Amino acid sequence: MIELNLQTNPLGIPIKVWKVILGFTLFRMILSLILPLTPQEAYYWSWSRDLALSYFDHPPLASYSIWLTTSLLGQTIFGIKMAAVLWFLGLNILWAKITQEMFGNSEQTFWTLLALNATIVFELYGFVITPDTPLIFAWTATIYSLWKLIRTDDPRWWYATGFFLGLAWLGKYSGIMLVPSVLMFVLVSKHQRKWLVTPHPYIGALIATLVFAPVLIWNAQ
């Protein structure tokens, strides 16, 4: 049965779904306090101590995240791992919103989110900060923006799509695989092909390029 009172809860997410989100966030914070640093995290932390536009084998977003959380929480293991915890908090919120908006069923949203968080490989990125962590968030945010574009027909969602697409590239180079996905989304759908004769998707592409610009500048230098 479709629920009609979504806005009565924060961000339109049912209260029991919030309990899943906050419960797993607390669980990740506890793990961040008791688990040691992985070699990969130490590697990206060392980058955060000497910020640059980009680095040799990965774009910089994971290290920028570590710089931010360690600036706020100190140069500790907890401070480093909190970068992953915060990205996954945002990811869970987005996942809950898109599921709830698509199906309008709090039970389905609850069990979908619970199953997602109970997946071991997925959960690892929630307290171990790697380039995959911001990539997963930005990938989901790109899909959410396209979903809102479908629902609202508001061209401004192209700009959000461009921003999150660029953020995905800034997280990990495999984010480039979103490009053919978005392109096919426009070409295959008869309703969405209309955007090709408007400036909005091209402005979105420009925004994505600007977000990714630090890596382009670094490579040029």
C-alpha positions in Angstrom: 0.0 0.0 0.0 1.4 3.4 -1.0 2.2 5.6 1.9 1.0 9.2 1.4 2.6 10.9 4.4 6.3 10.6 3.5 7.0 14.2 4.5 6.0 13.7 8.1 9.4 12.0 8.6 12.9 13.6 8.2 13.8 13.8 4.5 10.7 11.7 3.7 12.4 8.6 5.2 10.3 6.5 7.6 11.4 6.5 11.2 12.2 2.7 11.3 14.4 3.2 8.3 16.3 5.9 10.1 16.9 3.5 12.9 18.6 1.1 10.5 20.7 4.0 9.1 21.8 5.4 12.5 22.2 1.9 14.0 24.7 0.9 11.3 26.4 4.3 11.5 27.0 3.8 15.2 28.2 0.3 14.5 30.8 1.6 12.0 31.9 4.3 14.5 32.5 1.6 17.1 34.5 -0.4 14.6 36.5 2.7 13.8 37.5 3.0 17.4 38.7 -0.6 17.9 40.0 -1.7 14.5 43.6 -1.0 13.3 44.4 1.0 10.3 44.8 -1.0 7.0 47.8 -0.5 4.8 45.6 1.1 2.1 44.2 3.7 4.6 47.7 4.5 5.8 48.6 5.1 2.2 45.8 7.5 1.5 46.3 9.2 4.9 49.9 9.9 3.9 48.6 11.7 0.8 46.2 13.8 3.0 49.3 15.1 4.9 50.6 16.6 1.7 47.6 17.6 -0.3 47.9 17.9 -4.1 45.5 18.3 -7.0 45.8 14.6 -7.7 48.1 11.6 -7.2 49.9 9.0 -9.3 47.5 6.0 -9.2 44.2 7.5 -7.9 42.3 10.7 -7.9 42.3 12.7 -4.6 38.8 12.6 -3.1 39.5 9.9 -0.5 42.5 11.8 0.7 40.6 15.1 0.8 38.0 13.3 2.9 40.7 12.1 5.3 42.2 15.6 5.5 38.8 17.0 6.5 37.9 14.4 9.2 41.4 14.4 10.7 41.4 18.2 10.8 38.2 18.0 12.9 38.9 14.8 14.9 42.7 14.7 15.1 45.4 12.6 13.4 44.0 9.3 14.8 42.8 6.0 13.4 39.2 7.1 14.3 39.7 10.4 12.6 40.9 8.6 9.4 38.1 6.0 9.4 35.4 8.6 10.0 35.8 9.7 6.4 34.4 6.3 5.4 31.7 6.4 8.0 30.4 9.8 6.9 30.4 8.9 3.2 28.4 5.8 4.0 26.0 7.7 6.2 25.2 9.9 3.1 25.0 6.8 0.9 22.4 5.1 3.2 20.3 8.3 3.2 20.3 8.4 -0.6 19.6 4.7 -0.9 16.7 5.0 1.5 15.3 8.0 -0.4 15.4 6.5 -3.8 13.9 3.2 -2.6 11.1 5.0 -0.7 10.4 7.4 -3.6 10.3 4.6 -6.2 8.1 2.2 -4.3 6.4 4.2 -1.6 6.6 1.2 0.8 8.4 1.6 4.1 8.6 -2.1 4.6 10.4 -2.6 1.3 12.7 0.3 2.1 13.5 -1.1 5.5 14.4 -4.6 4.3 16.3 -3.4 1.3 18.5 -1.1 3.4 18.9 -3.8 6.0 20.0 -6.4 3.4 22.4 -3.8 1.8 24.1 -3.1 5.1 24.3 -6.7 6.0 26.4 -7.4 2.9 30.0 -7.9 4.1 31.9 -6.5 1.1 29.6 -3.4 1.1 30.0 -3.0 4.8 33.8 -3.0 4.7 33.8 0.3 2.7 31.8 1.8 5.5 34.7 1.9 7.9 37.7 1.4 5.7 38.3 4.6 3.6 39.5 3.9 0.1 38.7 5.5 -3.3 35.8 3.1 -3.6 34.0 4.7 -0.6 33.3 8.2 -2.1 32.8 6.5 -5.5 29.9 4.4 -4.3 28.3 7.5 -2.7 28.7 9.6 -5.9 27.5 6.8 -8.1 24.3 6.4 -6.1 23.8 10.2 -6.0 24.2 10.3 -9.8 21.4 7.7 -10.2 19.3 9.5 -7.7 19.6 12.8 -9.6 18.6 11.0 -12.8 15.6 9.5 -11.0 14.6 13.0 -9.9 15.0 14.2 -13.4 12.5 11.5 -14.6 10.0 12.3 -11.9 10.1 16.1 -12.0 11.2 16.9 -15.6 13.1 19.7 -13.9 16.3 20.4 -16.1 18.2 21.5 -12.9 18.6 17.9 -12.1 21.0 17.7 -15.0 23.3 20.0 -13.1 23.1 17.8 -10.0 23.8 14.8 -12.2 26.9 16.5 -13.6 28.1 17.5 -10.2 27.8 13.9 -8.8 29.2 12.4 -12.0 32.3 14.6 -11.6 32.5 13.7 -7.9 32.5 10.0 -8.9 35.4 10.6 -11.2 37.2 12.5 -8.5 36.7 9.4 -6.2 37.9 6.7 -8.6 38.6 6.5 -12.3 36.1 3.7 -12.8 33.4 6.3 -12.3 33.9 7.0 -16.0 31.7 3.9 -16.6 28.7 6.1 -15.6 29.1 8.0 -18.8 27.9 5.3 -21.2 25.2 4.5 -18.7 23.8 8.0 -18.7 24.2 8.3 -22.4 22.2 5.1 -23.0 19.6 6.3 -20.5 19.0 9.3 -22.7 19.2 7.6 -26.1 17.0 4.6 -25.3 14.2 6.5 -23.6 11.9 8.2 -26.1 10.9 10.7 -23.4 14.4 11.6 -22.4 15.8 12.1 -25.9 14.2 15.5 -25.9 17.1 16.7 -23.6 19.6 16.3 -26.4 18.3 19.4 -28.1 18.5 21.5 -24.9 21.6 22.9 -23.3 21.0 21.2 -19.9 22.8 17.9 -20.3 25.8 19.7 -21.9 25.9 22.1 -19.0 25.8 19.1 -16.7 28.8 17.6 -18.6 30.7 20.9 -18.2 30.0 20.8 -14.4 31.3 17.2 -14.2 34.5 18.3 -16.1 35.0 21.3 -13.7 34.6 19.0 -10.6 37.2 16.7 -12.1 39.4 19.5 -13.2 42.0 19.1 -10.4 43.0 15.7 -11.9 43.2 17.1 -15.4 45.3 20.1 -14.2 47.6 17.8 -12.2 48.1 15.5 -15.2 48.8 18.4 -17.5 51.4 19.7 -15.1 
